[in-house]
């Protein structure tokens, strides 16, 4: 990319460094190469961005057969669990050591203009998330919905005390090892029936949205995209593969997953109505979801299986 940027600048007689790029760190291996990424882009680098959902999916995909690295319910894997905290601390420290901006991750909560209680919950969640980022030394952030911009901006403006960034905070206190980045096994939380149902529900709905032309969709007050669907179906695969027991003692098996899928699709059908249900290509959606969640080997990306179904 650095060569592409340099070539483009030369072609249009632009000063070197006119084009700037922020690199989204969204895979676990990339967390080990942040210095190299900044070096390769050099004057074209605007900084690094802390990925969330893609990063968690990458962590699962890197170690699908390691039982000790099986993660709990998706909702329990927050930005403050050990391996995520280590990665975000290292990103801020790496950027500032090299004079690059550290950008916070996307707040996926979706506010509601109709439900005050849900709206306050979303805004409080975003505020807490952004306060954590400011405390870690991040220079900016992004959100999933324009209604969240004011709260994120207010937190950063207050935390930066009128300064445009926190580049002066070099975070010399950060000492993150390779083991810290790989410490998935210390993630607290349980694997529950509710977590399994959420994965099935979100995974199924997202595949349906994707097949009908929507790459991102609000589902249950969260902005879901391919990465969140990947977490959902890869967690199901991993739980089945390792014969994980739910908190109620039941073992996660293909039969249990399909039973839950029957329940959840019935709920979705009742909620959206018959016309919307049929338009969502439910038979093909189920076929894809079943395959990417329950195949013998973990399929690399669900979209690779779904492309053949596009018109």
Order of alpha helices (4+ residues) and beta strands (2+ residues): alpha-beta-alpha-alpha-beta-alpha-alpha-beta-alpha-beta-alpha-alpha-alpha-beta-beta-alpha-alpha-alpha-alpha-alpha
